[in-house]
Amino acid sequence: MSTGTILAIVIPVAVVIVVIVLAVTLGRRRRRRLREQFGPEYDRTVDDAGSKRAAEYDLEAREKRHEGLDIKPLSSGTRERYAERWRGVQEEFVDHPEGAVHDADGLVTALMRERGYPTEGFEQQTRDLSVAHGQTLEHYRAAHEINALSSSQQATTEQLRGAMVHYRALFDELLTDGDVPRPGRT
């Protein structure tokens, strides 16, 4: 074999190997970034989608939609107003736990709307929230499920208490924008 023939074989093979290595490396970085960003939501989406590739496509579509949303921070006055409303919901829990859970759901939805999240349906809410709040999204799902049980008087007081804790996790994160000190907790 001539040197030219060997080079004609070796160079394309080397290029293909480099392209494959780059693709694998970039794929791993992408997967790592999505796992870090979405937290437990990454695994949930993989389970729902049936494959990592489909899940990652879905998560990237969520990111793209989220970029188009006008998510805004809250003023300190607005944060304090919501914190005060939350304290009222917590106080209501003592005498009317089911009503308090329902009100907590409404307050979280109002806070989402105030921040700029669309609130057209629970599934879309979770998809939109997952981009920036993937670590606390399971709290929201659990609280929503208990709220649904509560609507048909099937939730125990302990479950209702748990729903309040779950709602509080997302509420705090939405309220603080992730980087603003929280107003006094009660």
Backbone bond lengths (Angstrom), bond angles and torsions (degrees), N, CA, C in turn:
res aa  C-N    CA-C-N  psi(-1)  N-CA   C-N-CA  omega(-1)  CA-C   N-CA-C  phi
1 M - - - 1.435 - - 1.526 109.33 -
2 S 1.299 114.35 140.86 1.465 118.15 -179.98 1.520 110.34 -82.50
3 T 1.314 115.18 161.72 1.463 121.53 179.12 1.523 110.51 -60.28
4 G 1.319 116.81 -39.92 1.469 121.07 179.18 1.515 111.82 -61.91
5 T 1.315 117.21 -40.43 1.466 121.49 179.41 1.518 110.27 -67.66
6 I 1.318 116.45 -42.53 1.470 120.99 178.60 1.522 109.90 -61.69
7 L 1.332 116.64 -45.38 1.463 120.19 178.72 1.530 110.69 -64.31
8 A 1.321 117.43 -37.31 1.456 121.26 179.20 1.528 111.64 -64.99
9 I 1.296 117.40 -24.22 1.468 121.79 177.64 1.525 110.44 -91.13
10 V 1.331 117.10 -47.22 1.459 122.27 -174.31 1.532 112.04 -66.38
11 I 1.329 118.12 -44.69 1.470 120.88 -176.12 1.533 111.32 -62.13
12 P 1.335 120.62 -49.86 1.466 118.91 178.40 1.537 112.64 -62.47
13 V 1.345 116.52 -37.39 1.459 119.40 178.03 1.528 109.75 -63.76
14 A 1.322 117.46 -43.23 1.463 121.16 178.47 1.526 110.68 -62.75
15 V 1.312 116.66 -42.42 1.473 120.33 178.75 1.528 110.32 -61.97
16 V 1.326 117.28 -44.30 1.459 121.12 179.08 1.528 110.08 -61.62
17 I 1.321 117.66 -42.34 1.470 121.55 179.47 1.527 109.86 -63.37
18 V 1.326 117.94 -44.12 1.466 121.59 178.89 1.527 110.34 -62.53
19 V 1.326 116.94 -43.20 1.469 120.94 179.06 1.532 110.10 -62.24
20 I 1.309 117.23 -43.04 1.467 120.90 179.18 1.520 110.61 -63.58
21 V 1.329 117.31 -45.19 1.470 121.30 179.23 1.528 110.15 -61.36
22 L 1.330 117.23 -43.85 1.465 120.88 178.14 1.526 111.33 -62.64
23 A 1.322 117.03 -43.42 1.461 120.80 -179.72 1.529 110.92 -62.91
24 V 1.321 116.74 -43.17 1.465 120.63 178.88 1.525 110.27 -64.97
25 T 1.324 117.23 -44.09 1.464 121.58 -179.96 1.522 110.72 -62.77
26 L 1.323 117.16 -46.86 1.460 120.75 179.15 1.524 111.29 -64.59
27 G 1.318 116.67 -38.57 1.463 120.68 177.45 1.519 111.62 -62.77
28 R 1.310 116.52 -41.36 1.467 120.27 178.20 1.520 111.35 -66.61
29 R 1.321 117.30 -40.56 1.471 120.39 177.75 1.518 110.38 -63.51
30 R 1.320 115.39 -43.88 1.470 120.54 179.37 1.521 109.93 -60.63
31 R 1.319 115.92 -47.31 1.469 120.85 179.72 1.526 111.03 -61.80
32 R 1.320 117.81 -43.37 1.465 122.18 179.08 1.527 110.24 -62.46
33 R 1.344 116.53 -43.98 1.457 120.80 179.72 1.529 110.86 -62.27
34 L 1.323 116.51 -44.64 1.461 119.68 179.54 1.522 111.71 -65.90
35 R 1.323 117.10 -40.03 1.473 120.53 177.31 1.524 111.01 -60.95
36 E 1.339 116.22 -44.07 1.464 120.04 -179.47 1.523 110.98 -67.05
37 Q 1.305 116.60 -42.52 1.456 120.18 -177.17 1.522 112.23 -69.45
38 F 1.331 117.44 -46.06 1.450 121.26 -172.93 1.522 113.36 -92.13
39 G 1.322 117.68 -14.36 1.457 120.53 178.29 1.521 111.46 57.14
40 P 1.344 116.87 -134.23 1.468 120.73 -178.31 1.532 113.25 -60.25
41 E 1.307 116.84 -22.67 1.470 120.52 179.20 1.530 111.29 -65.04
42 Y 1.329 117.03 -28.03 1.466 120.38 177.40 1.527 109.70 -60.06
43 D 1.333 116.42 -53.01 1.464 120.33 -178.36 1.524 111.77 -64.12
44 R 1.310 116.79 -39.26 1.460 121.13 178.38 1.535 109.94 -60.97
45 T 1.326 116.29 -42.93 1.460 120.72 -178.97 1.519 110.80 -68.18
46 V 1.335 117.30 -38.09 1.472 120.49 176.43 1.534 109.16 -61.84
47 D 1.313 116.91 -44.64 1.471 120.16 179.04 1.527 110.78 -61.20
48 D 1.319 116.75 -44.47 1.466 120.81 -178.48 1.525 111.90 -68.67
49 A 1.340 116.36 -38.86 1.469 120.50 -175.68 1.526 112.01 -80.58
50 G 1.310 117.47 -24.86 1.458 120.33 -179.99 1.517 114.93 90.01
51 S 1.322 117.55 -12.53 1.464 119.92 176.57 1.521 109.33 -154.10
52 K 1.319 115.00 154.34 1.463 119.82 178.85 1.521 110.97 -65.09
53 R 1.310 116.20 -40.27 1.466 119.78 -178.26 1.538 110.71 -61.41
54 A 1.323 116.98 -47.57 1.463 120.83 179.98 1.529 110.68 -64.80
55 A 1.326 116.16 -40.49 1.470 120.18 179.15 1.520 110.99 -64.20
56 E 1.302 116.65 -43.09 1.465 120.05 -178.82 1.529 110.84 -67.37
57 Y 1.307 116.90 -35.16 1.459 120.25 174.85 1.528 109.43 -62.68
58 D 1.335 116.49 -44.53 1.464 121.90 178.63 1.532 110.82 -61.98
59 L 1.333 116.99 -46.31 1.464 120.31 -179.28 1.528 111.30 -63.53
60 E 1.304 116.97 -38.66 1.463 119.91 177.61 1.527 110.99 -68.46
61 A 1.318 117.76 -33.25 1.473 120.80 174.88 1.527 109.92 -65.72
62 R 1.328 116.23 -37.98 1.468 119.75 176.19 1.525 110.34 -62.75
63 E 1.336 116.14 -43.06 1.467 119.69 177.91 1.525 111.28 -58.94
64 K 1.306 115.30 -43.96 1.471 120.63 -178.60 1.531 109.94 -62.62
65 R 1.329 117.18 -45.33 1.472 120.41 177.75 1.528 109.96 -62.00
66 H 1.333 115.99 -43.20 1.466 120.81 -178.03 1.528 111.09 -61.16
67 E 1.325 116.46 -37.34 1.472 120.17 178.48 1.523 111.14 -60.55
68 G 1.328 117.08 -30.11 1.463 121.29 -179.93 1.517 114.18 -82.52
69 L 1.336 116.59 -8.74 1.462 119.80 179.03 1.526 110.07 -81.65
70 D 1.292 116.13 150.70 1.467 121.14 178.31 1.524 108.66 -98.16
71 I 1.340 116.19 72.05 1.457 121.94 -179.97 1.528 107.79 -79.39
72 K 1.306 115.07 125.06 1.461 118.86 -176.08 1.523 111.35 -125.24
73 P 1.316 115.46 150.29 1.466 119.08 175.49 1.526 109.55 -73.45
74 L 1.300 115.32 162.24 1.458 120.97 179.18 1.517 109.94 -96.12
75 S 1.304 115.56 147.32 1.463 119.13 172.43 1.527 107.87 -70.98
76 S 1.306 116.95 161.29 1.468 119.61 -179.56 1.529 110.43 -63.14
77 G 1.332 117.76 -35.36 1.462 120.55 177.90 1.520 112.08 -64.99
78 T 1.315 116.08 -41.23 1.471 120.43 178.80 1.517 109.98 -67.34
79 R 1.327 117.44 -41.77 1.476 120.42 177.10 1.524 110.26 -58.85
80 E 1.317 116.99 -44.71 1.464 120.29 -178.52 1.530 110.52 -66.11
81 R 1.329 117.31 -38.19 1.463 121.02 178.67 1.530 110.42 -62.09
82 Y 1.336 116.47 -43.69 1.466 119.65 178.11 1.529 111.22 -68.10
83 A 1.309 116.98 -38.73 1.477 120.01 178.46 1.525 109.70 -61.75
84 E 1.318 116.50 -39.97 1.466 120.73 178.45 1.531 110.58 -65.98
85 R 1.307 116.60 -41.58 1.469 119.77 177.20 1.522 110.80 -62.67
86 W 1.358 116.69 -37.28 1.468 119.55 178.13 1.529 110.35 -64.41
87 R 1.318 116.13 -42.33 1.471 118.90 178.47 1.528 110.33 -58.79
88 G 1.334 116.71 -38.83 1.465 120.25 177.56 1.520 111.78 -63.87
89 V 1.314 117.24 -40.24 1.472 121.15 177.88 1.522 109.54 -64.24
90 Q 1.316 116.97 -41.82 1.475 119.88 178.48 1.528 110.71 -62.21
91 E 1.324 117.12 -41.76 1.467 120.23 179.05 1.524 110.96 -64.67
92 E 1.320 116.54 -37.42 1.459 121.65 179.13 1.535 110.97 -62.00
93 F 1.331 116.90 -29.88 1.456 121.36 -176.19 1.527 111.89 -56.76
94 V 1.317 116.62 -35.27 1.469 120.78 -176.83 1.525 111.18 -57.21
95 D 1.322 116.80 -46.61 1.461 120.42 -176.14 1.529 114.17 -96.58
96 H 1.330 116.77 -26.71 1.465 120.85 -175.49 1.533 110.16 -139.92
97 P 1.332 117.44 73.57 1.465 119.10 -175.23 1.529 114.25 -58.69
98 E 1.327 117.53 -42.63 1.467 118.91 -179.04 1.527 111.23 -64.73
99 G 1.317 116.17 -42.43 1.457 120.03 177.83 1.516 111.75 -64.21
100 A 1.320 116.18 -38.13 1.464 120.12 179.67 1.528 110.91 -65.06
101 V 1.321 117.27 -40.47 1.464 120.30 178.92 1.527 109.49 -64.87
102 H 1.308 116.22 -43.18 1.464 119.82 177.72 1.535 110.07 -61.50
103 D 1.326 116.47 -42.82 1.465 120.50 179.05 1.530 111.59 -67.05
104 A 1.330 116.82 -35.31 1.473 120.18 177.09 1.526 109.62 -63.13
105 D 1.327 116.81 -41.29 1.460 120.42 177.20 1.527 110.21 -61.14
106 G 1.314 116.65 -45.73 1.459 120.49 178.66 1.513 112.47 -63.47
107 L 1.324 116.83 -37.73 1.461 120.76 -179.82 1.528 111.23 -68.73
108 V 1.323 117.01 -40.73 1.467 120.68 176.87 1.533 109.26 -62.80
109 T 1.315 116.76 -42.50 1.469 120.40 178.92 1.530 110.34 -64.15
110 A 1.315 117.63 -42.21 1.470 120.95 178.35 1.526 110.67 -63.06
111 L 1.318 116.78 -40.31 1.461 120.91 178.81 1.524 110.55 -66.05
112 M 1.319 116.63 -40.27 1.463 119.60 176.17 1.533 109.76 -59.10
113 R 1.315 116.21 -47.18 1.469 121.38 -179.47 1.535 110.15 -60.42
114 E 1.319 116.03 -43.57 1.472 121.23 -179.84 1.533 110.93 -61.17
115 R 1.323 116.43 -37.87 1.458 120.85 179.08 1.528 112.72 -73.78
116 G 1.352 116.72 -18.90 1.460 119.96 178.94 1.515 114.75 112.90
117 Y 1.324 117.03 5.63 1.462 120.21 177.32 1.521 109.62 -80.49
118 P 1.329 117.58 137.31 1.468 119.65 172.49 1.533 108.74 -66.25
119 T 1.295 116.81 147.73 1.470 120.20 -177.75 1.520 111.48 -127.06
120 E 1.339 116.73 36.32 1.456 120.72 -174.04 1.522 115.47 -76.28
121 G 1.274 120.41 -8.47 1.464 121.74 178.58 1.518 109.64 175.22
122 F 1.320 114.99 151.31 1.455 119.53 -174.23 1.524 113.07 -58.56
123 E 1.333 117.06 -45.57 1.474 118.64 -178.00 1.523 111.43 -61.98
124 Q 1.332 116.78 -42.61 1.461 119.21 178.69 1.528 110.56 -68.63
125 Q 1.320 116.37 -35.83 1.469 119.51 176.71 1.529 110.12 -58.96
126 T 1.331 116.64 -46.42 1.464 118.76 -178.41 1.524 111.11 -65.87
127 R 1.320 117.17 -36.75 1.467 120.09 178.47 1.534 109.76 -64.32
128 D 1.330 116.62 -44.90 1.465 119.92 -179.40 1.533 111.52 -67.83
129 L 1.309 116.37 -41.61 1.470 120.00 179.85 1.526 112.16 -67.52
130 S 1.323 117.30 -29.42 1.464 120.74 -173.51 1.522 112.95 -59.80
131 V 1.309 117.68 -27.78 1.468 120.75 -176.18 1.518 110.93 -66.23
132 A 1.311 117.45 -44.10 1.465 120.25 -177.03 1.530 113.44 -108.59
133 H 1.327 116.92 -11.12 1.472 120.03 -174.89 1.529 111.92 -133.26
134 G 1.318 116.43 35.33 1.461 121.23 -177.78 1.517 113.92 -61.17
135 Q 1.329 116.67 -28.14 1.466 120.01 -178.11 1.531 112.36 -71.75
136 T 1.342 117.39 -26.44 1.465 119.96 -177.10 1.526 113.07 -109.64
137 L 1.304 116.89 3.82 1.458 120.35 -175.18 1.523 112.85 -64.96
138 E 1.317 118.52 -33.94 1.465 120.22 178.40 1.528 110.42 -62.97
139 H 1.323 116.95 -32.46 1.472 119.58 175.55 1.526 109.88 -60.61
140 Y 1.327 115.65 -45.27 1.459 120.35 -178.63 1.531 110.47 -63.67
141 R 1.303 117.25 -43.40 1.470 120.31 179.04 1.531 110.99 -61.73
142 A 1.335 116.27 -44.80 1.469 120.21 -179.45 1.529 110.49 -63.11
143 A 1.322 116.53 -43.84 1.463 120.44 179.91 1.523 110.74 -63.79
144 H 1.313 116.62 -42.25 1.465 121.30 179.90 1.531 110.96 -62.16
145 E 1.321 115.77 -41.29 1.464 120.42 178.90 1.531 110.93 -63.35
146 I 1.315 116.49 -43.36 1.471 120.26 179.13 1.524 109.86 -67.02
147 N 1.325 117.26 -38.43 1.464 120.47 177.52 1.530 110.22 -60.19
148 A 1.325 116.83 -39.59 1.467 120.48 177.51 1.533 110.77 -64.16
149 L 1.333 116.42 -42.00 1.472 119.96 175.81 1.521 110.71 -61.36
150 S 1.322 115.27 -40.24 1.450 121.27 -178.70 1.526 111.37 -63.31
151 S 1.312 116.62 -35.65 1.470 120.58 -179.77 1.522 112.01 -61.48
152 S 1.325 116.11 -26.40 1.465 119.80 177.39 1.536 110.99 -108.03
153 Q 1.324 116.68 22.95 1.473 123.88 178.13 1.526 112.70 52.71
154 Q 1.338 116.85 38.30 1.461 120.58 179.98 1.525 112.54 -110.10
155 A 1.324 118.14 1.62 1.462 120.76 -177.94 1.531 109.72 -95.79
156 T 1.313 114.47 138.41 1.467 119.46 175.78 1.524 109.34 -79.27
157 T 1.315 116.02 164.17 1.459 120.19 178.05 1.525 110.60 -60.82
158 E 1.324 116.72 -37.00 1.470 119.87 178.23 1.527 110.95 -65.89
159 Q 1.311 117.26 -39.67 1.464 119.83 176.12 1.531 110.35 -64.11
160 L 1.314 116.71 -40.79 1.464 120.64 178.85 1.527 110.78 -63.18
161 R 1.332 115.86 -41.01 1.463 119.47 176.31 1.527 109.97 -61.36
162 G 1.317 116.37 -42.61 1.460 120.68 177.58 1.524 111.63 -61.45
163 A 1.333 116.48 -39.02 1.468 119.93 178.13 1.525 110.53 -60.85
164 M 1.318 116.38 -41.01 1.472 119.62 178.80 1.531 110.77 -61.91
165 V 1.320 116.32 -41.21 1.465 120.55 177.91 1.530 109.94 -63.62
166 H 1.326 116.05 -43.21 1.466 120.51 179.23 1.524 111.49 -64.02
167 Y 1.323 116.23 -46.73 1.467 118.52 178.68 1.525 110.39 -60.47
168 R 1.319 115.94 -38.41 1.467 120.33 -177.67 1.534 111.44 -62.04
169 A 1.317 117.38 -36.30 1.468 120.47 -178.93 1.530 110.53 -60.89
170 L 1.334 117.05 -48.59 1.463 119.38 179.09 1.523 110.60 -71.95
171 F 1.319 116.76 -40.07 1.460 120.91 179.24 1.530 110.37 -55.25
172 D 1.320 117.17 -49.56 1.465 121.06 179.69 1.518 111.96 -58.66
173 E 1.322 115.82 -42.70 1.460 119.52 -178.50 1.528 111.15 -67.07
174 L 1.315 117.19 -42.10 1.465 120.44 177.37 1.523 111.14 -67.27
175 L 1.303 115.85 -37.48 1.462 120.92 -177.19 1.516 111.73 -67.47
176 T 1.306 116.37 -40.14 1.462 120.33 -173.40 1.510 113.64 -90.91
177 D 1.316 117.46 -9.20 1.466 120.82 -178.89 1.524 111.17 62.52
178 G 1.339 116.54 16.42 1.455 120.78 176.65 1.514 116.02 77.24
179 D 1.346 118.00 -13.60 1.463 117.71 -177.17 1.523 113.50 -139.92
180 V 1.318 117.02 4.39 1.455 120.66 179.85 1.519 107.91 -104.22
181 P 1.338 118.99 134.62 1.466 119.19 179.55 1.528 110.68 -57.32
182 R 1.309 116.18 141.43 1.457 122.20 -178.80 1.520 110.50 -74.41
183 P 1.352 115.45 142.22 1.454 117.99 170.94 1.520 108.38 -65.14
184 G 1.314 117.67 162.92 1.461 121.94 -175.83 1.507 113.31 -46.95
185 R 1.319 116.44 126.62 1.477 122.00 179.70 1.515 108.33 -85.67
186 T 1.328 113.89 149.28 1.460 118.58 176.71 1.502 110.25 -117.03
